[in-house]
Amino acid sequence: MQDTVLPAHIRDAVNEIAELHARHEREATPAHRLFDRAVQSVGRPAFVGILTAIIAGWLAANLMLSAAGFAFDPPPFPILQNFGALAALYITVLILITTSREKKLGEYREHLTLQLAILNDQKSAKIIELLEELRRDDPALRDRIDGVAEALSVPAKPQAVLDAINNTNEVVRGSVAAGKSSLDGGPSPPKT
């Protein structure tokens, strides 16, 4: 495989993402690491095979011992049912704990994505601003007002965008609650 030299800004982004994952792992407690390993073990196909073998062995042993009158868990196998319910409870809790930890990593990624989107918006606005300045300064190009380019040359203010999204969501929720299908207050389409 050929080594490619990455531009500095891409190397920085790759390093930031790697640091994000490393920080997430550093923040994990020993219990979290143990739970992660347990969930990974339960999530493998081999676990199903081992579990099936254990249950089949349990059933076979109890059926053979039942014929001799010495079964430790005779049909309908209440001890096996209790073990199964307890195992299901623990597996569920392990999955919830792991999911909660993974959700935190997802939130870190969302935050990074938002930061990158804001940075890209600022870069795009600067490029448009420079192009407009170049167009105005070049005597070979006719001078005209481009309202769209002017508007795009101003970077968005993240808080203003967030406020607009929240306001729009409130309007949409209000419209849905009132039985309207659109932001303009039009009626909902007939239900089929």
Secondary structure, 3 states (H helix, E strand, C coil): CCCCCCCHHHHHHHHHHHHHHHHHHHCCCHHHHHHHHHHHHHCCHHHHHHHHHHHHHHHHHHHHHHHHCCCCCCCCCHHHHHHHHHHHHHHHHHHHHHHHHHHHHHHHHHHHHHHHHHHHHHHHHHHHHHHHHHHHHCCCCCCCCCHHHHHHCCCCCHHHHHHHHHHHHHHHHHHHHCCECCCCCCECCCCC
